[in-house]
Every structure is written in C-alpha cells, then in structure tokens.
Amino acid sequence: MNNSLTGQVALVTGGTKGIGKAIVNKLLEAGAQVVVTARTVPQDSSGYHFIAADLVQATSAAAVASEILATYGRIDIIVNNAGANTSPSGGYSTLTDENWLHELQLNLLAAVRINKALLPTMLTQKSGVIINISTGAAVQPIWDITMAYSAAKAALNAYSKALASEVGPQGVRVNTVSPGAVKTPLMQEFIEQMAAAANSSVEEAFTTLMAKVGTVPLGRMAEPEEVADLVGFLVSAQAHYLTGSNFHVNGGALPVV
C-alpha cells in the first residue's frame, strides 16, 4: 500500500476517532491527501485537512464538497464513515419519530448527500471509489438495542448496491464495509450506557451484548485497524474489479451463509 494512493484526494467522514481515525491513518500511509470531517475539531489534525461539519444538517454536504473542490479540484475516494446508534434501547415503543429521523439522517442521508455533492466530479474524471461504512446489525438487527439504527443501515446497504449499478459503467466503484463489534471509544460508551440502564457492571453489559450478537468464532472484538486494512485494499488499484459488494468484518459472527 505504500504510496499507492499518491496524488489522490480522499474524504473520510467521522474521521477523528475509532474506525474513522484508523482509516485516515491507512490512507495517509498510502500517500493520499486526506480530508476529514467531524463535528468537533480534534486536538491534533496534523497530516490532514480538517473540515468541521455536522452531516446531520442537510446543508453540510454541499459546504464540505465546495471546500474540497475549491482546494484540490478533484476527489478520488469517499469513505462515508460517519454514523452511530444514537437511539435508546427498549424496542419499538421507546422510539420516537425524532429517534427514527435522526438515525436516518446520520446513518443514511449523510452519505447520500455527500455522494450526491461529489459524484459529478468523479463522473467527469471517469474514476473514483466510494466506501459506505455500514454494520453487521443491518442484516442481524437486535430488536431491543439497534432497531432504528439497523433499519437505517439496511437502507444504506440497498442504496449502495443501487448506486454501484448506476455509476459503475462510468468508472466509479461503490462498496460497503460492515463491521461487527469493534473496539472503539464509541463502543465502550455504548456498553457503559447499557450497563447504566440495566444497573449492571460494564463486564456484565458486554457479556449481554455479545450474547445478543451471537458467538464470534475468533473470540474477540475487531481492532479499528483491521477494518481500515480492508478499506485500504478496496480503494486501491488491486480492487479495481470489486464493486457493488458488502464486505463483513466480524470475526465470523454472522450465522448465515
């Protein structure tokens, strides 16, 4: 991967921590010029171009795209990583319209808007790669924990497949990466919230979560870098015949063929 992306401009949304940060590091190592968005300014943004943006807001995507194109004049890679399970646990009766709409804005429409704003440039270039970060919960929803989040990410999966079919003939590849349980600050915060809600220890909450997810044959959560390694491959020239696919990074946890 060393220098394989030299001269290319990449955008990573939600790229200041967890999986996003690992992806940013991977792309920088490969020589790309990386643009990162997040809601808050990181303590250290050296090495990449940071744009503060809340992608839940409909106008943010156009502003981000405008700054990228004004600065670099091109875009080669988009990694739509921004997303999170932000709704309360408890199933359908606990979810308000606001919960549903926020999950859709953050986990589906943020990516849709970024892609719509930057795809015309990729199509003019007749080249580009889009990676939409989804989740294993989109195909294995947990009714009392991830209902709205799973539904939004399932919609992202369908959108990604359709988009790949539309823009593939014009030289743009679109793939989805679906991590399972990943050892990130966001995951730790989620487990702590589960523990508080159940009046249990963090260890007990983690055990409960893993029981709901199902057995992970490799016996552990993924490291963010293991997701980033796959993304780094998918945006490289070595993956030039891969599009319209959903790649699961879950240690074998998905209990179906």
N, C-alpha and C positions, 0 to 999 in steps of 0.2 A: 504493500500500500504506500510505501514511502514515495512522496512526490507524484503519485499517480493522479492527483487532482489539481496539480499546479495550473494556475490560470483560470480555474473555475471559481464561481461565486456561489456560495451556499447559504441558505437561510435555515436556521433551526429555531422554531418557536418553543417557548418554555425551556430555554437552553441554559439556565443558570444553576441548576441543581439536578441531582438524580440522574435518570436516564438521559435527559436532555444535555446535561453537562458532559456526560461521558461521550455522547455523540459529537458534541462540539470538539472535544479533545481529539477524537478519532479523525475528524475531518481536517483539523489543523495539522495533525501529524502527517496527513496525506498531501498537504500543500495547498489546500483550498483557502480562499479568502472567505471567512465565515462571518455572517451577520446573525446576531442573536436578539430575540425579543423576550421580554418578560415584563411583569407589571412593576416590579421594583428594581432599582439599579443595584447590581451586585457590588460587593466590596472590591472585587478585583475583576476588571473587564479587559485586562491586557491581553493582546493577541487577537482580539476580535472586535468587530464593530457592533456596539450595543445600541438598540432602539427600545426605549421604554414604550410598552403598548399593552393595553388590556383588550385582548382579542374577543372578549365577550361583547364589546362595543362594536356596532356594525361599521362605524367609520374607520376603525383602526387599521383594517387590512389595506385599504387604499392608501393611507398615510405611510404605512410600512413599505408598501410596494413603490410608492413615489420616491421615498428616500433612497431605497436600494438602487433604483434605475437611474436616479439623478447622480448618484455617487459612482456607480460601476458600469452602468449602461447595459448590463446583462444579468441574467440569473440562470444558473445551470442546475442547481439542486435545491429542492424544497423538502425539509423534514418537518412535517406538522406534528410536533410532539406535545404541544400544549394540551392539557386535559387532566381531569381528575374526577373522582367520585365524590361529589360535594353534598349529596342528599342524605337526610337522616335515615337510620335503619328502621325496620319495622314493617316493611311491606307496603302494599298499595294504599292502605288507609292513612299512612303517615305522610304521603307525598302530596304536596300542594301543586297547583298549577305553576307557581313560581319555581318550585323544585324541578319540575319537568322542563320548563322553558330554559332554566339555567343550564341543565345538563345538555340540552340540545344546542344551546348557543356555544358552550365551551367545547363540547366533545364532537360536534358535527359541523356546525355553521362556521366556527372559527377557521377550520381547514378549508371548507368550501369557499369562503370569501378570499382567503389568502391565495388559493389556487386560481380563482377567477381573476384576481388582480394581476397575477404574474404569468399565467399561462399564455396570454397573447405574445409576450416576449419570447417564451420558449418555442412557440409555434413559428414565429418569424425566424428564429435561429435554426429551426428544424432539429432541435435537440434539447434534452432536459430529462431530469429524473425527479419524480415526486414520491416520497415515502410518507404514508399516513400511519402514525402510531396508534394502534387500536388496543385491544386487550383480549385475553382469553375469556374474560367474562362476557364478551359479546356472543359467544357460542355456548357458554356454560354459565348462565346467569344464576345468581344466588338471590332468591326472592326477597329475603329479609335484609339484604345488605346492598345489592347492586342493581335493583330493578330498573330505575330510570337511567343510570349510567350504562348498563348493559344494552338497553334499547337504543340509546344514542350512538354507542359504538357499533352496534349491529347495523344501524343506518349508515355509519361511516364506511363499514365494510362493503355494503351494497353500492354506495356511491363510488368507492374506489374502483370496484370491478367495472362499473359502467364507464367511468372516466377513462380507464385504461383502454377500453374498447374504442372509445371515441378518438383519443389523441394518439394512440399507438401508430396508426398509419402515417402520422405527421412527425414521427421521430421522438415522441415523448413517452417515457415509460412511467407507469404508476404501479407501485406495490404497497402492500400493507404488512406491517410487522405487529404481531400480537404477543406481547409479553404475558407471562403468568405472574406469579408472586416474585417481586424484585425487591432487593434490599436497598430501599431508598428512604430519605427523610420523610417523604410523604407517606410511605407505607408504615413507617414507625409511628407517625402521628395518627394514622388511621387505626392502628392496633391499640394505641393508647386511648383513643376515643371509644373504641369498642369496650375496653376494659372499664372505663369510667361509667359507661352506660349500663354495664352488667354488674357493676360493683365487684369486679374481679381483679386479679393481678394481670399484668401485661403478658406474662407467660401463659396464663390460662386463656386469655383472649387470643393469643397467637395459636394455641392448640385448637381452639374452637374454629378459628378461621381456616386453618389447614384441613380440619375435618370437613368443613363445608366445601372447600375447593376440591378435595379428594387427594388420594395418595400421589405424591411426587416421586416417581421411581428413582430419581437421582438424589432424593433425600434432603434437599435444601432449597432455599430461595436462590434466584439468579443474582449475580452481581450486575450492576448497570453496564459495566464494560462488556459483558457477554452479549447484551442487546446491541450495544454500539458496534461491536465487531461485525454483526450481521448487517447492520445498516451500512457500515463502511464498504462491505462487499457489494451490497445491492446498488449502491450509487456509482460503483466503479465500472470500468470498461469490461471487466471479467464477467459482469452480469448482463451484458448487452442483449441477451435473448430472453431475459426474465421480465415479464410484465403481467399485470392482472392477477397476481398471486397473493395469498395471505400466508405469511410465514410465522409459525408459532414458536416462541422461545419460552418453554415451560417445564423443562426437565422431564418431559414425558407425561405430564399431568392430565392432558385431555384424554378421557376414557373412551374415545371412539376412533375408528379408522378414518 
